[in-house]
């Protein structure tokens, strides 16, 4: 395996891990990084989705005490059963929409204007959400979510199928607008990411299996490892950050990044269309 290719895989893994769970869209950053590294062919696009699994392992590690307690309590604890059911309920809308409209969304919405617009609009939504969040909060913990709350968060997650939206951004900020506290919205976003990203990665690998071979294993393993390590650091940092800070800096970052998308598209520096 080419050492330069492995270095590119490591860099892409770091980008994925650092951006997957922040409300800034990992997809947009991976497209930009891939263009800069000339790592953006058909196999690279499968790679981008597959390495999300590494980031998810980091979430599982950070939240393992809660996950372990939930699994152990499934047979007899109502709270464990309710959390598990809520995650499944929130997961289903993305599965249905992905199977029904995923291809059409990718074909028609993956344009520089859409990517830039969702970055910029998302930034202003974060500013609005933070302004009204203290007044809207009615759910302090993920254990307080109802099935209907979970369904609404799951429907909001579907917005992330539009490139540039950010899955974490949609579920965290959407959750806050629906009445979840910043902590509850972040925790539920992480729990919901486990089936969502593992499912997306497995489906992508199966669907594009003809592009892959055993020779690609070092490339994918490198991406997974670096995605895991950077996501582990990022998740731990984010959980500390939200205890005393809001998401407003990410809003301004999104707006600036949206303008960058427009600039790179206009100059032809980055190919934002598959």
C-alpha positions in Angstrom: 0.0 0.0 0.0 1.3 3.4 -1.0 2.4 5.3 2.2 1.2 8.6 0.7 -2.3 7.1 0.3 -2.2 5.9 3.9 -1.3 9.4 5.1 -4.2 10.8 3.1 -6.5 8.2 4.7 -5.2 9.2 8.2 -5.9 12.9 7.4 -9.4 12.1 6.2 -10.0 10.1 9.3 -9.0 13.0 11.5 -11.3 15.3 9.6 -14.2 12.9 9.9 -13.6 12.4 13.7 -13.3 16.1 14.4 -16.4 17.2 12.5 -18.9 14.3 12.7 -20.3 15.2 16.1 -20.0 19.0 15.9 -22.8 21.0 14.2 -20.7 21.9 11.2 -21.3 19.0 8.7 -18.6 16.4 8.3 -19.7 15.8 4.7 -18.8 19.3 3.6 -15.4 19.2 5.3 -14.6 15.7 3.8 -15.4 17.0 0.3 -13.1 20.0 0.8 -10.3 17.9 2.3 -10.7 15.2 -0.4 -10.4 17.9 -3.1 -7.3 19.3 -1.5 -5.7 15.8 -1.2 -7.0 14.6 -4.6 -8.7 11.8 -2.6 -12.2 12.1 -4.1 -12.8 9.2 -6.5 -15.6 6.7 -6.3 -13.7 4.5 -3.8 -12.9 7.6 -1.6 -16.6 8.4 -1.3 -17.3 4.9 0.1 -14.3 5.4 2.4 -15.8 8.7 3.7 -19.0 6.9 4.8 -17.3 3.7 6.1 -14.9 5.5 8.4 -17.9 7.0 10.3 -17.9 3.7 12.1 -14.6 4.6 13.7 -16.2 7.8 15.0 -19.1 5.8 16.4 -16.8 3.5 18.3 -15.6 6.6 20.1 -19.1 7.5 21.1 -19.7 4.0 22.4 -16.5 4.2 24.5 -17.4 7.6 26.0 -21.0 6.6 26.7 -20.2 3.0 27.6 -21.3 3.2 31.3 -24.8 4.5 30.2 -25.0 2.0 27.3 -24.0 -0.9 29.5 -26.5 0.1 32.2 -29.2 0.4 29.5 -28.5 -3.0 28.0 -28.4 -4.6 31.5 -31.7 -3.0 32.4 -33.6 -3.9 29.2 -35.3 -6.9 30.7 -36.8 -5.2 33.8 -36.1 -1.4 33.9 -38.7 0.9 32.3 -36.2 3.7 31.7 -33.8 1.4 29.8 -36.6 0.1 27.7 -37.9 3.6 27.0 -34.5 5.0 25.9 -33.9 2.0 23.6 -37.3 2.3 22.1 -36.9 6.1 21.6 -33.6 5.6 19.7 -35.2 3.0 17.4 -38.2 5.3 16.8 -35.9 8.2 16.0 -33.8 6.0 13.7 -36.6 4.8 11.5 -37.4 8.0 9.6 -33.9 8.3 8.2 -34.0 4.6 7.1 -37.3 5.1 5.3 -36.3 8.3 3.6 -32.8 7.1 2.8 -34.2 4.0 1.0 -37.0 5.9 -0.8 -35.2 9.1 -1.7 -31.5 8.8 -1.0 -30.4 8.5 -4.6 -32.6 11.3 -5.8 -31.4 13.6 -3.0 -27.8 12.8 -3.9 -28.4 13.4 -7.6 -30.3 16.7 -7.4 -29.2 18.5 -4.1 -25.5 18.0 -4.2 -24.7 21.4 -5.7 -22.5 24.2 -4.5 -25.5 26.5 -4.0 -27.3 23.9 -1.8 -24.2 23.1 0.2 -23.4 26.7 0.8 -27.0 27.6 1.5 -27.5 24.9 4.1 -24.2 25.9 5.8 -25.3 29.6 6.0 -28.9 29.0 6.9 -27.9 26.4 9.5 -25.7 29.0 11.1 -28.5 31.5 11.4 -30.8 28.7 12.8 -28.2 28.0 15.5 -28.2 31.7 16.4 -32.0 31.7 16.6 -32.1 28.4 18.6 -29.6 29.6 21.2 -31.6 32.8 21.7 -34.8 31.0 22.5 -33.4 27.8 24.0 -33.6 28.9 27.7 -37.3 29.7 27.3 -38.1 26.5 25.3 -36.4 23.9 27.6 -38.8 21.3 29.0 -36.7 18.1 28.9 -33.5 18.1 31.0 -32.4 14.5 30.4 -32.7 11.8 27.7 -34.5 9.7 30.2 -37.4 12.2 30.1 -38.0 11.9 26.3 -41.4 10.5 25.1 -41.8 8.4 22.0 -43.3 11.4 20.3 -40.3 13.6 21.2 -38.0 10.9 19.8 -40.1 10.7 16.5 -39.8 14.5 16.1 -36.0 14.4 16.6 -35.8 11.5 14.1 -37.8 13.5 11.5 -35.4 16.5 12.0 -32.5 14.2 11.5 -33.8 13.5 8.0 -32.9 17.1 7.1 -29.2 16.0 7.3 -29.6 14.1 4.1 -29.3 17.5 2.4 -25.6 18.1 2.0 -24.1 20.7 4.3 -26.8 20.4 7.0 -24.9 18.3 9.5 -26.5 15.3 11.2 -25.3 16.4 14.6 -26.4 20.0 13.9 -29.9 18.9 12.8 -30.5 16.6 15.8 -28.8 18.8 18.5 -30.2 22.2 17.4 -33.5 20.6 16.3 -33.8 18.9 19.7 -33.2 22.2 21.4 -35.9 23.9 19.3 -38.2 21.0 20.3 -37.7 21.7 24.0 -34.6 19.5 24.9 -31.9 21.0 27.0 -28.5 21.5 25.3 -27.2 18.5 27.3 -30.2 16.2 26.6 -30.2 17.1 22.9 -26.4 16.4 22.6 -26.7 13.1 24.5 -29.7 11.9 22.4 -27.9 12.9 19.2 -24.9 10.8 20.2 -27.1 7.8 21.0 -29.0 8.2 17.8 -25.8 8.3 15.8 -24.9 4.8 16.8 -27.5 2.9 14.7 -27.6 5.7 12.0 -23.9 5.8 11.2 -23.2 2.1 11.6 -26.2 1.4 9.3 -25.0 4.0 6.7 -21.5 2.6 6.7 -22.6 -1.0 6.4 -25.1 -0.2 3.7 -22.5 1.8 1.7 -19.9 -1.0 1.9 -22.4 -3.6 0.8 -23.8 -1.4 -2.0 -20.3 -0.5 -3.4 -18.6 -3.9 -2.6 -17.6 -4.3 -6.3 -15.3 -1.3 -5.9 -13.4 -2.9 -2.9 -10.9 -5.6 -2.4 -8.7 -7.0 0.4 -5.9 -4.7 -0.8 -8.0 -1.8 0.4 -8.1 -3.0 4.0 -5.0 -1.1 5.2 -6.5 2.1 3.8 -9.9 1.6 5.5 -8.3 0.5 8.8 -6.1 3.6 8.9 -9.1 5.8 8.3 -11.1 4.0 11.0 -8.3 4.2 13.6 -7.7 8.0 13.1 -11.4 8.7 12.9 -11.9 6.8 16.2 -9.0 8.7 18.0 -10.0 12.1 16.8 -13.7 11.6 17.5 -12.9 10.3 21.0 -11.0 13.5 21.8 -13.7 15.6 20.1 -16.7 14.0 21.9 -15.0 14.3 25.3 -14.2 18.0 24.6 -17.7 18.7 23.4 -19.3 17.3 26.5 -17.1 19.5 28.6 -17.7 22.5 26.3 -21.5 22.4 26.4 -21.6 22.4 30.2 -20.5 26.1 30.2 -20.8 27.3 26.6 -23.4 27.6 23.8 -23.2 26.7 20.1 -23.0 30.3 18.8 -19.3 30.1 17.7 -20.3 27.1 15.5 -23.0 29.3 13.9 -20.4 31.9 12.8 -18.1 29.2 11.6 -20.9 27.7 9.5 -21.6 31.0 7.8 -17.9 31.5 7.1 -17.6 28.0 5.7 -20.7 28.5 3.5 -19.0 31.5 2.0 -15.9 29.4 1.4 -18.0 26.8 -0.4 -19.3 29.6 -2.7 -15.8 30.9 -3.3 -14.3 27.5 -4.1 -17.1 26.6 -6.4 -16.9 29.9 -8.2 -13.2 29.6 -8.7 -13.4 25.9 -9.6 -11.0 25.0 -6.8 -13.3 22.3 -5.4 -15.7 20.0 -7.3 -18.8 20.0 -5.1 -20.9 17.8 -7.4 -20.4 14.0 -7.5 
